[in-house]
Amino acid sequence: MEERTNNPAARLYRSMYLIRRVEEEIIRLYPTDKIKSPVHLSIGQEAVSAAVCDHLEPTDILFGTYRGHALYLAKGGNVPRMMAELYGKVDGCARGKAGSMHLVDPSVGMMGTSAVVATGISNAVGAALALKMQKSKAIVVCFFGEGSTDEGAWHESMNFASLKKLPILFVCENNFFAIYSHVKDRLAGPGLQARSEAYGIPAEHVEDHEPMKLHERAGAALAAVRRGEGPRFIECMTYRWRDHVGPTEDRIHKYRPDAELDAKIENDNLKIVGSLLPDELRKLIEAEEEKRIADAIAFAEASTFPEDREIYDHVFAN
Ligand SMILES: Cc1ncc(C[n+]2csc(CCOP(=O)(O)OP(=O)(O)O)c2C)c(N)n1
């Protein structure tokens, strides 16, 4: 694929389009009850995963949260195996045992996602310590929502990563809300960039709707981590279009103004990146990704459920 090598906007568009359309298909399929786990969608937030993961090597390691489809897809995850995982089928990337909320696939460096807020962060720091001790060239990227920074685990992890100069990029997806609670009702002081810097971690803040700038800043931060300069933090402003959990819109809850959501949908990052491409290339990417998604759904449908006897497998190490 031509754009793989020399056109970051094309790579970003492909990745963001795949995430958007896979999640739109999840919305379409969810009422059929074929998807067996709760889903936390990243529609509206695609630019963050796509921009950061574009700079990663297959051997680099990711940790994330229950909002993990975007990370998996942006890291080059296997689309059919992700769909089969959501269906609870045996061909899923975790044999149907992880589902959407705990998506995991070490074969592509997706080491873990967790439903328990902030727990992935300390796991990510442990992985970064292991890589450093092994003198590995690989690095760790840890994604979390701004709600995670309310937790002690975030503070402990930032301190330890800084102290040990670990090879890790902390990526905060600040979508303003922890479920329905606004960040301004939770966060004291001058903000997350300053908090990170207080731990000695160079940090930056990138506004929403600047996907190419985010791509460039994430690249610079990751390059510093790769050079062995220790951890970096990047706060990415973003916005979730759908409900905290589930496939639907959530306007009925009235915790955010309709006009705020409408303005975000209007100023769609996917369209911003798409507008940087010639029509022909954009349409080619869309057609290729549509085929990939249709094939992935067919694969998940055709797969079978695991045998009952598998239920106790993979619980403890043998
Ligand atoms: C330790 C813990 N506390 C509370 C919850 C309930 N909970 C689930 S998601 C969530 C909000 C987290 O928001 P944020 O970290 O900003 O991520 P987002 O959902 O916006 O991606 C909360 C409080 C939980 N799962 N785990």
The ligand as a MOL file (V3000), in Angstrom:
LIG
                    3D

  0  0  0     0  0            999 V3000
M  V30 BEGIN CTAB
M  V30 COUNTS 26 27 0 0 0
M  V30 BEGIN ATOM
M  V30 1 C -11.8390 1.4850 40.3000 0
M  V30 2 C -13.1130 1.7990 39.5950 0
M  V30 3 N -13.8880 2.8030 40.0370 0
M  V30 4 C -15.0500 3.0780 39.3930 0
M  V30 5 C -15.4540 2.3570 38.3210 0
M  V30 6 C -16.7460 2.7080 37.5890 0
M  V30 7 N -16.3930 3.3670 36.3240 0 CHG=1
M  V30 8 C -16.3650 2.6810 35.1930 0
M  V30 9 S -15.9170 3.6320 33.9050 0
M  V30 10 C -15.7670 5.0010 34.8690 0
M  V30 11 C -15.3940 6.3300 34.2680 0
M  V30 12 C -14.0050 6.4190 33.7980 0
M  V30 13 O -13.8450 7.5630 32.9970 0
M  V30 14 P -12.5400 7.8390 32.2070 0
M  V30 15 O -11.3730 7.2610 32.9280 0
M  V30 16 O -12.4700 9.2970 31.9150 0
M  V30 17 O -12.6720 6.9860 30.8850 0
M  V30 18 P -13.7570 7.0230 29.7260 0
M  V30 19 O -14.8680 6.0880 30.1360 0
M  V30 20 O -14.2040 8.4330 29.5600 0
M  V30 21 O -13.0490 6.4780 28.5410 0
M  V30 22 C -16.0690 4.6980 36.1880 0
M  V30 23 C -16.0370 5.6750 37.2850 0
M  V30 24 C -14.6180 1.3090 37.8840 0
M  V30 25 N -14.9280 0.5490 36.8180 0
M  V30 26 N -13.4520 1.0630 38.5150 0
M  V30 END ATOM
M  V30 BEGIN BOND
M  V30 1 1 1 2
M  V30 2 1 2 3
M  V30 3 2 2 26
M  V30 4 2 3 4
M  V30 5 1 4 5
M  V30 6 1 5 6
M  V30 7 2 5 24
M  V30 8 1 6 7
M  V30 9 2 7 8
M  V30 10 1 7 22
M  V30 11 1 8 9
M  V30 12 1 9 10
M  V30 13 1 10 11
M  V30 14 2 10 22
M  V30 15 1 11 12
M  V30 16 1 12 13
M  V30 17 1 13 14
M  V30 18 2 14 15
M  V30 19 1 14 16
M  V30 20 1 14 17
M  V30 21 1 17 18
M  V30 22 2 18 19
M  V30 23 1 18 20
M  V30 24 1 18 21
M  V30 25 1 22 23
M  V30 26 1 24 25
M  V30 27 1 24 26
M  V30 END BOND
M  V30 END CTAB
M  END
